[in-house]
Every structure is written in C-alpha cells, then in structure tokens.
Amino acid sequence: MAEAAAHVAVNDAKVALGERGAVWWDDGAPDYNRHLARTTPYAGWYRALTQAG
C-alpha cells in the first residue's frame, strides 16, 4: 500500500514539474518523447555517447 502511494506521489510531482502530462510548450519541433534515441535524428549523438564510455 505504501509503495502504491509513493508511485502516485512521484507521478503527481512529475506532472506538477511538467515532466509528464500534456505538453505545455509549442515550438513546432517534433516530439520524440517515448522514442529510442537511436531511432531519432539524435542517433549520431547517441552513438557518440555510447562509444565514448
């Protein structure tokens, strides 16, 4: 029960911070949220990060 309440509290905090929920900005850029970095235009950047480490 406490774990479920903690999950709800974390979700509520993330929504309040704008990390979850409806998009609050509109800059016209595509939304790549919930996409793998390697399948987006950021694939080269992601590859460089994984090869650097």
N, CA, C and O atoms as CSV, one atom per row, in Angstrom:
chain,resi,resn,atom,element,x,y,z
A,1,MET,N,N,0.815,-1.191,0.000
A,1,MET,CA,C,0.000,0.000,0.000
A,1,MET,C,C,0.864,1.262,0.000
A,1,MET,O,O,0.571,2.208,-0.731
A,2,ALA,N,N,1.923,1.288,0.809
A,2,ALA,CA,C,2.795,2.464,0.875
A,2,ALA,C,C,3.521,2.666,-0.450
A,2,ALA,O,O,3.725,3.798,-0.889
A,3,GLU,N,N,3.907,1.570,-1.079
A,3,GLU,CA,C,4.602,1.689,-2.369
A,3,GLU,C,C,3.684,2.298,-3.424
A,3,GLU,O,O,4.114,3.155,-4.196
A,4,ALA,N,N,2.451,1.873,-3.464
A,4,ALA,CA,C,1.493,2.424,-4.430
A,4,ALA,C,C,1.288,3.915,-4.184
A,4,ALA,O,O,1.209,4.696,-5.133
A,5,ALA,N,N,1.202,4.308,-2.929
A,5,ALA,CA,C,1.037,5.726,-2.599
A,5,ALA,C,C,2.270,6.519,-3.025
A,5,ALA,O,O,2.154,7.652,-3.493
A,6,ALA,N,N,3.438,5.928,-2.865
A,6,ALA,CA,C,4.675,6.598,-3.282
A,6,ALA,C,C,4.696,6.787,-4.792
A,6,ALA,O,O,5.111,7.840,-5.275
A,7,HIS,N,N,4.257,5.789,-5.540
A,7,HIS,CA,C,4.194,5.910,-7.003
A,7,HIS,C,C,3.251,7.039,-7.415
A,7,HIS,O,O,3.560,7.813,-8.322
A,8,VAL,N,N,2.122,7.129,-6.759
A,8,VAL,CA,C,1.167,8.194,-7.056
A,8,VAL,C,C,1.786,9.549,-6.743
A,8,VAL,O,O,1.643,10.487,-7.528
A,9,ALA,N,N,2.470,9.667,-5.610
A,9,ALA,CA,C,3.092,10.932,-5.215
A,9,ALA,C,C,4.170,11.352,-6.206
A,9,ALA,O,O,4.265,12.527,-6.559
A,10,VAL,N,N,4.985,10.396,-6.657
A,10,VAL,CA,C,6.035,10.701,-7.634
A,10,VAL,C,C,5.408,11.148,-8.944
A,10,VAL,O,O,5.856,12.128,-9.539
A,11,ASN,N,N,4.387,10.453,-9.401
A,11,ASN,CA,C,3.721,10.842,-10.639
A,11,ASN,C,C,3.127,12.249,-10.514
A,11,ASN,O,O,3.261,13.060,-11.430
A,12,ASP,N,N,2.481,12.537,-9.399
A,12,ASP,CA,C,1.902,13.869,-9.197
A,12,ASP,C,C,2.983,14.944,-9.232
A,12,ASP,O,O,2.777,16.011,-9.809
A,13,ALA,N,N,4.129,14.672,-8.622
A,13,ALA,CA,C,5.234,15.635,-8.623
A,13,ALA,C,C,5.760,15.849,-10.036
A,13,ALA,O,O,6.029,16.983,-10.431
A,14,LYS,N,N,5.908,14.771,-10.800
A,14,LYS,CA,C,6.416,14.893,-12.164
A,14,LYS,C,C,5.442,15.662,-13.054
A,14,LYS,O,O,5.866,16.440,-13.908
A,15,VAL,N,N,4.151,15.450,-12.861
A,15,VAL,CA,C,3.157,16.213,-13.619
A,15,VAL,C,C,3.268,17.690,-13.247
A,15,VAL,O,O,3.237,18.555,-14.123
A,16,ALA,N,N,3.398,17.980,-11.952
A,16,ALA,CA,C,3.498,19.370,-11.498
A,16,ALA,C,C,4.747,20.052,-12.048
A,16,ALA,O,O,4.732,21.256,-12.302
A,17,LEU,N,N,5.824,19.297,-12.234
A,17,LEU,CA,C,7.069,19.853,-12.770
A,17,LEU,C,C,7.069,19.936,-14.296
A,17,LEU,O,O,7.985,20.503,-14.891
A,18,GLY,N,N,6.055,19.377,-14.917
A,18,GLY,CA,C,5.979,19.412,-16.372
A,18,GLY,C,C,6.698,18.275,-17.059
A,18,GLY,O,O,6.836,18.282,-18.282
A,19,GLU,N,N,7.163,17.289,-16.289
A,19,GLU,CA,C,7.846,16.147,-16.879
A,19,GLU,C,C,6.870,15.141,-17.489
A,19,GLU,O,O,7.235,14.362,-18.369
A,20,ARG,N,N,5.648,15.167,-17.020
A,20,ARG,CA,C,4.608,14.278,-17.533
A,20,ARG,C,C,3.350,15.093,-17.746
A,20,ARG,O,O,3.220,16.207,-17.238
A,21,GLY,N,N,2.441,14.532,-18.490
A,21,GLY,CA,C,1.186,15.225,-18.727
A,21,GLY,C,C,1.195,15.897,-20.088
A,21,GLY,O,O,2.025,15.604,-20.949
A,22,ALA,N,N,0.267,16.789,-20.251
A,22,ALA,CA,C,0.130,17.477,-21.533
A,22,ALA,C,C,1.338,18.370,-21.805
A,22,ALA,O,O,1.919,18.953,-20.890
A,23,VAL,N,N,1.698,18.462,-23.068
A,23,VAL,CA,C,2.798,19.338,-23.467
A,23,VAL,C,C,2.399,20.779,-23.164
A,23,VAL,O,O,1.299,21.209,-23.510
A,24,TRP,N,N,3.292,21.518,-22.521
A,24,TRP,CA,C,2.978,22.893,-22.130
A,24,TRP,C,C,3.699,23.919,-23.001
A,24,TRP,O,O,3.613,25.121,-22.747
A,25,TRP,N,N,4.408,23.448,-24.027
A,25,TRP,CA,C,5.080,24.363,-24.947
A,25,TRP,C,C,4.714,23.977,-26.367
A,25,TRP,O,O,4.253,22.864,-26.621
A,26,ASP,N,N,4.918,24.885,-27.272
A,26,ASP,CA,C,4.647,24.597,-28.675
A,26,ASP,C,C,5.677,25.343,-29.524
A,26,ASP,O,O,5.455,26.476,-29.952
A,27,ASP,N,N,6.791,24.683,-29.752
A,27,ASP,CA,C,7.846,25.300,-30.554
A,27,ASP,C,C,7.861,24.769,-31.984
A,27,ASP,O,O,8.719,25.139,-32.785
A,28,GLY,N,N,6.900,23.896,-32.296
A,28,GLY,CA,C,6.802,23.365,-33.646
A,28,GLY,C,C,7.724,22.193,-33.932
A,28,GLY,O,O,7.643,21.590,-35.002
A,29,ALA,N,N,8.598,21.861,-32.991
A,29,ALA,CA,C,9.528,20.748,-33.187
A,29,ALA,C,C,8.800,19.423,-32.946
A,29,ALA,O,O,7.879,19.359,-32.132
A,30,PRO,N,N,9.216,18.368,-33.653
A,30,PRO,CA,C,8.601,17.059,-33.415
A,30,PRO,C,C,8.861,16.594,-31.980
A,30,PRO,O,O,9.895,16.922,-31.399
A,31,ASP,N,N,7.949,15.852,-31.426
A,31,ASP,CA,C,8.083,15.331,-30.075
A,31,ASP,C,C,8.630,13.911,-30.143
A,31,ASP,O,O,7.945,12.994,-30.596
A,32,TYR,N,N,9.862,13.736,-29.691
A,32,TYR,CA,C,10.492,12.418,-29.707
A,32,TYR,C,C,10.405,11.728,-28.356
A,32,TYR,O,O,11.109,10.747,-28.114
A,33,ASN,N,N,9.544,12.232,-27.469
A,33,ASN,CA,C,9.343,11.585,-26.190
A,33,ASN,C,C,8.847,10.149,-26.438
A,33,ASN,O,O,8.045,9.894,-27.336
A,34,ARG,N,N,9.339,9.251,-25.635
A,34,ARG,CA,C,8.987,7.828,-25.730
A,34,ARG,C,C,9.501,7.162,-27.010
A,34,ARG,O,O,8.943,6.165,-27.467
A,35,HIS,N,N,10.559,7.718,-27.576
A,35,HIS,CA,C,11.250,7.109,-28.710
A,35,HIS,C,C,12.661,6.750,-28.271
A,35,HIS,O,O,13.236,7.421,-27.413
A,36,LEU,N,N,13.211,5.719,-28.841
A,36,LEU,CA,C,14.603,5.397,-28.584
A,36,LEU,C,C,15.482,6.426,-29.287
A,36,LEU,O,O,15.217,6.779,-30.436
A,37,ALA,N,N,16.519,6.908,-28.618
A,37,ALA,CA,C,17.399,7.916,-29.213
A,37,ALA,C,C,17.979,7.414,-30.536
A,37,ALA,O,O,18.169,8.193,-31.470
A,38,ARG,N,N,18.255,6.130,-30.612
A,38,ARG,CA,C,18.878,5.596,-31.832
A,38,ARG,C,C,17.933,5.575,-33.037
A,38,ARG,O,O,18.370,5.356,-34.166
A,39,THR,N,N,16.636,5.802,-32.795
A,39,THR,CA,C,15.683,5.812,-33.909
A,39,THR,C,C,15.182,7.218,-34.218
A,39,THR,O,O,14.170,7.385,-34.898
A,40,THR,N,N,15.887,8.224,-33.722
A,40,THR,CA,C,15.513,9.617,-33.944
A,40,THR,C,C,16.647,10.335,-34.671
A,40,THR,O,O,17.694,9.741,-34.926
A,41,PRO,N,N,16.448,11.588,-35.001
A,41,PRO,CA,C,17.542,12.361,-35.598
A,41,PRO,C,C,18.745,12.513,-34.658
A,41,PRO,O,O,19.797,12.992,-35.082
A,42,TYR,N,N,18.604,12.116,-33.399
A,42,TYR,CA,C,19.690,12.201,-32.430
A,42,TYR,C,C,20.541,10.929,-32.401
A,42,TYR,O,O,21.348,10.747,-31.490
A,43,ALA,N,N,20.372,10.070,-33.370
A,43,ALA,CA,C,21.067,8.778,-33.386
A,43,ALA,C,C,22.590,8.955,-33.361
A,43,ALA,O,O,23.278,8.233,-32.639
A,44,GLY,N,N,23.118,9.893,-34.130
A,44,GLY,CA,C,24.567,10.118,-34.146
A,44,GLY,C,C,25.089,10.554,-32.795
A,44,GLY,O,O,26.134,10.080,-32.350
A,45,TRP,N,N,24.379,11.444,-32.141
A,45,TRP,CA,C,24.746,11.906,-30.807
A,45,TRP,C,C,24.729,10.732,-29.832
A,45,TRP,O,O,25.648,10.577,-29.028
A,46,TYR,N,N,23.695,9.914,-29.901
A,46,TYR,CA,C,23.583,8.755,-29.014
A,46,TYR,C,C,24.724,7.778,-29.250
A,46,TYR,O,O,25.316,7.269,-28.297
A,47,ARG,N,N,25.034,7.516,-30.504
A,47,ARG,CA,C,26.129,6.615,-30.844
A,47,ARG,C,C,27.449,7.132,-30.256
A,47,ARG,O,O,28.223,6.358,-29.691
A,48,ALA,N,N,27.702,8.429,-30.390
A,48,ALA,CA,C,28.930,9.006,-29.856
A,48,ALA,C,C,29.009,8.852,-28.335
A,48,ALA,O,O,30.084,8.609,-27.787
A,49,LEU,N,N,27.877,8.994,-27.663
A,49,LEU,CA,C,27.873,8.831,-26.207
A,49,LEU,C,C,28.191,7.399,-25.807
A,49,LEU,O,O,28.981,7.164,-24.892
A,50,THR,N,N,27.578,6.449,-26.491
A,50,THR,CA,C,27.769,5.051,-26.106
A,50,THR,C,C,29.149,4.545,-26.484
A,50,THR,O,O,29.646,3.612,-25.853
A,51,GLN,N,N,29.779,5.124,-27.485
A,51,GLN,CA,C,31.124,4.706,-27.874
A,51,GLN,C,C,32.192,5.394,-27.027
A,51,GLN,O,O,33.299,4.873,-26.890
A,52,ALA,N,N,31.876,6.553,-26.462
A,52,ALA,CA,C,32.855,7.301,-25.673
A,52,ALA,C,C,33.107,6.641,-24.315
A,52,ALA,O,O,34.188,6.786,-23.743
A,53,GLY,N,N,32.116,5.922,-23.803
A,53,GLY,CA,C,32.228,5.356,-22.465
A,53,GLY,C,C,32.852,4.051,-22.498
A,53,GLY,O,O,33.027,3.424,-21.454
